[in-house]
Amino acid sequence: MADNDAAVVATIIGGDRDAYRVLMDRYARGVFRLAYRMTGNEEDAEEVVQETFLRAYKQLPRWESRSSFSTWLYRIAANYSIDVARQKSKRSETSLTQYNDDGAVVDISQYMKSNEPGPERLLDSSRMQECVTTTLNELSSQERTAFVLRHFEDQSIEEIGTALGLSANATKQSIFRAVKKLRRALEPLVSPVKVTS
């Protein structure tokens, strides 16, 4: 597939802009999955897909075929996903503060819908999913990207290292730290409950 990608890129650079659709069809779903896991919402993931393909198109002449096109594309997607997540975090911090007519600060967080799951959602699987999502969001961007690329996108250590600009050892360490943090977060949910008499 990598040789095929290189041929398609050469065709696009040669002037056939319509050939870009081949790469979009080939990788859009994978970019969306990566973006969704990193941003946590569909709307942001769709924005990441659009921006990733736009940025990749503009930078096609800079792609070096030493790394696979998919690795290069995932790197663009991961970086933009991190940017979107940061912007969203800043917006949510400031959006809780509003001003009344007198100019006094009003905290509107008390009026917002709680993120706590209702009783019907307190099944083990939904709690685990929530825990995984929360923990993924708490990882460093490097750990989260490495973990998602490895465990959700089945990328090799070498591909992840190339995408993140890391050595193989540093890549493995990032994945290891992410897994360790996830295990620690999930442990209370999977540990057997001790019954005291």
Secondary structure as a PSIPRED ss2 file (coil, helix, strand):
# PSIPRED VFORMAT (PSIPRED V4.0)

   1 M C   1.000  0.000  0.000
   2 A H   0.000  1.000  0.000
   3 D H   0.000  1.000  0.000
   4 N H   0.000  1.000  0.000
   5 D H   0.000  1.000  0.000
   6 A H   0.000  1.000  0.000
   7 A H   0.000  1.000  0.000
   8 V H   0.000  1.000  0.000
   9 V H   0.000  1.000  0.000
  10 A H   0.000  1.000  0.000
  11 T H   0.000  1.000  0.000
  12 I H   0.000  1.000  0.000
  13 I H   0.000  1.000  0.000
  14 G C   1.000  0.000  0.000
  15 G C   1.000  0.000  0.000
  16 D C   1.000  0.000  0.000
  17 R H   0.000  1.000  0.000
  18 D H   0.000  1.000  0.000
  19 A H   0.000  1.000  0.000
  20 Y H   0.000  1.000  0.000
  21 R H   0.000  1.000  0.000
  22 V H   0.000  1.000  0.000
  23 L H   0.000  1.000  0.000
  24 M H   0.000  1.000  0.000
  25 D H   0.000  1.000  0.000
  26 R H   0.000  1.000  0.000
  27 Y H   0.000  1.000  0.000
  28 A H   0.000  1.000  0.000
  29 R H   0.000  1.000  0.000
  30 G H   0.000  1.000  0.000
  31 V H   0.000  1.000  0.000
  32 F H   0.000  1.000  0.000
  33 R H   0.000  1.000  0.000
  34 L H   0.000  1.000  0.000
  35 A H   0.000  1.000  0.000
  36 Y H   0.000  1.000  0.000
  37 R H   0.000  1.000  0.000
  38 M H   0.000  1.000  0.000
  39 T H   0.000  1.000  0.000
  40 G C   1.000  0.000  0.000
  41 N C   1.000  0.000  0.000
  42 E H   0.000  1.000  0.000
  43 E H   0.000  1.000  0.000
  44 D H   0.000  1.000  0.000
  45 A H   0.000  1.000  0.000
  46 E H   0.000  1.000  0.000
  47 E H   0.000  1.000  0.000
  48 V H   0.000  1.000  0.000
  49 V H   0.000  1.000  0.000
  50 Q H   0.000  1.000  0.000
  51 E H   0.000  1.000  0.000
  52 T H   0.000  1.000  0.000
  53 F H   0.000  1.000  0.000
  54 L H   0.000  1.000  0.000
  55 R H   0.000  1.000  0.000
  56 A H   0.000  1.000  0.000
  57 Y H   0.000  1.000  0.000
  58 K H   0.000  1.000  0.000
  59 Q C   1.000  0.000  0.000
  60 L H   0.000  1.000  0.000
  61 P H   0.000  1.000  0.000
  62 R H   0.000  1.000  0.000
  63 W C   1.000  0.000  0.000
  64 E C   1.000  0.000  0.000
  65 S C   1.000  0.000  0.000
  66 R C   1.000  0.000  0.000
  67 S C   1.000  0.000  0.000
  68 S C   1.000  0.000  0.000
  69 F H   0.000  1.000  0.000
  70 S H   0.000  1.000  0.000
  71 T H   0.000  1.000  0.000
  72 W H   0.000  1.000  0.000
  73 L H   0.000  1.000  0.000
  74 Y H   0.000  1.000  0.000
  75 R H   0.000  1.000  0.000
  76 I H   0.000  1.000  0.000
  77 A H   0.000  1.000  0.000
  78 A H   0.000  1.000  0.000
  79 N H   0.000  1.000  0.000
  80 Y H   0.000  1.000  0.000
  81 S H   0.000  1.000  0.000
  82 I H   0.000  1.000  0.000
  83 D H   0.000  1.000  0.000
  84 V H   0.000  1.000  0.000
  85 A H   0.000  1.000  0.000
  86 R H   0.000  1.000  0.000
  87 Q H   0.000  1.000  0.000
  88 K H   0.000  1.000  0.000
  89 S H   0.000  1.000  0.000
  90 K H   0.000  1.000  0.000
  91 R H   0.000  1.000  0.000
  92 S H   0.000  1.000  0.000
  93 E H   0.000  1.000  0.000
  94 T H   0.000  1.000  0.000
  95 S H   0.000  1.000  0.000
  96 L C   1.000  0.000  0.000
  97 T E   0.000  0.000  1.000
  98 Q E   0.000  0.000  1.000
  99 Y E   0.000  0.000  1.000
 100 N C   1.000  0.000  0.000
 101 D C   1.000  0.000  0.000
 102 D C   1.000  0.000  0.000
 103 G C   1.000  0.000  0.000
 104 A C   1.000  0.000  0.000
 105 V E   0.000  0.000  1.000
 106 V E   0.000  0.000  1.000
 107 D E   0.000  0.000  1.000
 108 I C   1.000  0.000  0.000
 109 S H   0.000  1.000  0.000
 110 Q H   0.000  1.000  0.000
 111 Y H   0.000  1.000  0.000
 112 M C   1.000  0.000  0.000
 113 K C   1.000  0.000  0.000
 114 S C   1.000  0.000  0.000
 115 N C   1.000  0.000  0.000
 116 E C   1.000  0.000  0.000
 117 P C   1.000  0.000  0.000
 118 G C   1.000  0.000  0.000
 119 P H   0.000  1.000  0.000
 120 E H   0.000  1.000  0.000
 121 R H   0.000  1.000  0.000
 122 L C   1.000  0.000  0.000
 123 L C   1.000  0.000  0.000
 124 D H   0.000  1.000  0.000
 125 S H   0.000  1.000  0.000
 126 S H   0.000  1.000  0.000
 127 R H   0.000  1.000  0.000
 128 M H   0.000  1.000  0.000
 129 Q H   0.000  1.000  0.000
 130 E H   0.000  1.000  0.000
 131 C H   0.000  1.000  0.000
 132 V H   0.000  1.000  0.000
 133 T H   0.000  1.000  0.000
 134 T H   0.000  1.000  0.000
 135 T H   0.000  1.000  0.000
 136 L H   0.000  1.000  0.000
 137 N H   0.000  1.000  0.000
 138 E H   0.000  1.000  0.000
 139 L C   1.000  0.000  0.000
 140 S C   1.000  0.000  0.000
 141 S H   0.000  1.000  0.000
 142 Q H   0.000  1.000  0.000
 143 E H   0.000  1.000  0.000
 144 R H   0.000  1.000  0.000
 145 T H   0.000  1.000  0.000
 146 A H   0.000  1.000  0.000
 147 F H   0.000  1.000  0.000
 148 V H   0.000  1.000  0.000
 149 L H   0.000  1.000  0.000
 150 R H   0.000  1.000  0.000
 151 H H   0.000  1.000  0.000
 152 F C   1.000  0.000  0.000
 153 E C   1.000  0.000  0.000
 154 D C   1.000  0.000  0.000
 155 Q C   1.000  0.000  0.000
 156 S C   1.000  0.000  0.000
 157 I H   0.000  1.000  0.000
 158 E H   0.000  1.000  0.000
 159 E H   0.000  1.000  0.000
 160 I H   0.000  1.000  0.000
 161 G H   0.000  1.000  0.000
 162 T H   0.000  1.000  0.000
 163 A H   0.000  1.000  0.000
 164 L H   0.000  1.000  0.000
 165 G C   1.000  0.000  0.000
 166 L C   1.000  0.000  0.000
 167 S C   1.000  0.000  0.000
 168 A H   0.000  1.000  0.000
 169 N H   0.000  1.000  0.000
 170 A H   0.000  1.000  0.000
 171 T H   0.000  1.000  0.000
 172 K H   0.000  1.000  0.000
 173 Q H   0.000  1.000  0.000
 174 S H   0.000  1.000  0.000
 175 I H   0.000  1.000  0.000
 176 F H   0.000  1.000  0.000
 177 R H   0.000  1.000  0.000
 178 A H   0.000  1.000  0.000
 179 V H   0.000  1.000  0.000
 180 K H   0.000  1.000  0.000
 181 K H   0.000  1.000  0.000
 182 L H   0.000  1.000  0.000
 183 R H   0.000  1.000  0.000
 184 R H   0.000  1.000  0.000
 185 A H   0.000  1.000  0.000
 186 L H   0.000  1.000  0.000
 187 E H   0.000  1.000  0.000
 188 P H   0.000  1.000  0.000
 189 L H   0.000  1.000  0.000
 190 V H   0.000  1.000  0.000
 191 S C   1.000  0.000  0.000
 192 P C   1.000  0.000  0.000
 193 V C   1.000  0.000  0.000
 194 K C   1.000  0.000  0.000
 195 V C   1.000  0.000  0.000
 196 T C   1.000  0.000  0.000
 197 S C   1.000  0.000  0.000
